[in-house]
Amino acid sequence: MDEKKGTPATRAKNKYNAANYDRLYPYAPKGRKEVYEAAATKAGYSLNEYIIKSIEEKIERDENKCNKKEPQE
């Protein structure tokens, strides 16, 4: 039999998430998750928001750093 798992609402949410989000699975050393969660909470973000914001800020800094390099003559 073709048994569907979850309620229709859960299936709809899963379908939406699959279509609109990429999943990342970062691994952190034991004990660091608590440090990251505390920093996120202190900053007023969820852990996910904090991680995404941190990555975006790092990308921006790296791009600015590359753009500021003096052209070689």
TIVEXLO-734771 format. One line per 8 residues: number of its first residue (from 1); their letters; for each residue x, y, z of C-alpha. Coordinates in Angstrom, 2 decimals, decimal comma. Each point is the difference from the previous one (the first is absolute). Layout:
N
NUM	a	X:Y:Z | ...
END
This chain:
73
1	mdekkgtp	0,00:0,00:0,00 | 1,03:3,55:-0,64 | -0,11:1,45:3,52 | 0,62:3,75:0,31 | 1,80:1,18:3,10 | -1,00:3,12:1,90 | -3,02:2,21:-0,15 | -0,90:1,91:-3,16
9	atraknky	1,28:3,21:1,64 | 3,38:-1,60:0,77 | 0,30:-1,34:-3,53 | -0,84:3,46:-1,40 | 2,67:1,64:2,19 | 2,58:-2,59:-1,01 | -0,84:0,50:-3,67 | 0,31:3,80:0,36
17	naanydrl	3,32:-0,28:1,86 | 1,41:-2,41:-2,59 | -0,89:2,42:-2,80 | 1,26:3,17:1,70 | 2,96:-0,89:2,20 | 3,32:-1,81:-0,27 | 1,01:-2,09:2,97 | 3,47:0,41:1,49
25	ypyapkgr	1,50:-2,27:2,60 | 2,88:1,78:1,70 | 1,93:-2,01:2,55 | 1,48:1,72:3,04 | 2,32:-1,32:2,69 | -1,70:-1,38:3,11 | -1,02:2,77:2,38 | 0,06:2,78:-2,60
33	kevyeaaa	-3,73:-0,22:-0,75 | -0,79:1,39:3,44 | 2,43:2,87:-0,59 | -1,60:0,77:-3,37 | -3,52:-0,18:1,44 | 0,93:2,36:2,85 | 1,53:2,50:-2,44 | -3,07:-0,18:-2,25
41	tkagysln	-2,36:0,53:2,93 | 2,06:2,92:1,26 | -0,17:1,58:-3,46 | -3,76:-0,57:-0,18 | 0,07:-2,64:-2,74 | -0,86:-3,65:-0,33 | 3,02:-2,24:-0,51 | -0,89:-0,41:-3,68
49	eyiiksie	-0,37:3,77:-0,52 | 3,29:0,59:1,78 | 1,87:-2,52:-2,15 | -1,45:1,35:-3,26 | 0,67:3,63:1,02 | 3,57:-0,90:0,98 | 0,65:-1,73:-3,32 | -1,47:2,91:-1,99
57	ekierden	2,11:2,52:1,94 | 3,14:-2,09:-0,61 | -0,74:-0,17:-3,73 | -0,49:3,78:-0,10 | 3,28:0,64:1,85 | 1,87:-2,36:-2,31 | -1,48:1,65:-3,10 | 0,90:3,46:1,30
65	kcnkkepq	3,50:-1,21:0,84 | 0,48:-1,34:-3,53 | -1,34:3,21:-1,56 | 2,33:2,19:2,07 | 3,18:-1,73:-1,13 | 2,21:2,34:-1,95 | 0,33:-0,85:-3,67 | 3,39:-1,36:-0,91
73	e	1,96:1,97:-2,54
END
